[in-house]
Amino acid sequence: RRIAVLISGSGSNLQALIDAANTPRLPNTHIVLVLSNRKAAYGLTRAAQANPPIPTAYLALQPYLKANPDKTRPDYDAEVARIVVRSKPDLVVLAGWMHIMSERFLDILSGHTPLEDTDEQQLKVTRPIPVINLHPALPGAFDGANAIERAYEAFQKGEIKTSGVMVHRVIREVDRGDPVVVKEVEIRQGEPIEAFEERLHRVEWEVIVQATAQVLNEVSP
Ligand code: GRF
């Protein structure tokens, strides 16, 4: 089974997938593309250093818009989708991808909107390609950015007892798709945010592999 991973940062979750790919945790599974919207993302290095090396792509929004003044954000998303579809994945995993996935991207991945002006056969989406996203909070708790910091502050104010990690299906409302895997992560009284964050990331590395295996088994048992 083939997965494409989209990243923006250090890629520690990508690394968890690299380490699990083609082992009993993710049998017969290969990462066929790592796409980053940030050139400095260390995840690109992790992909290049994987054995065998994983094809990478880089496409950032602002440089794209500057180079294509007549294009807009949906065109950028279509270009991201094109790169992804060309790698023919069975599943797309957003592992710290710091962009909202627009409707255009999702419509292309689901096969509703064909990729235009190309007769490249491999750009035909013959069956919907599922997209899942890793989010460092519990469903509906802290949608959007800085979820870790916001959960930590809420805990300090006594507003929550625990936080967590989830992987959910990507739909049009941000961070609102059906959860695939949810795991609580406790916050300890008096601990610095770094300790909470470290514990939370370790849970992410488990959850992202578990959720990927689960969805892959749905699409290609
Ligand atoms: C993770 O905390 C993820 O939940 C969030 O961004 C972070 C990505 O970390 N969306 P990494 O790039 O996988 O190390």
Residues whose N, C-alpha, C, O or C-beta is under 5 A from the ligand:
A	BS01	GRF	G9 S10 G11 S12 N13 L14 A95 G96 L134 H135 P136
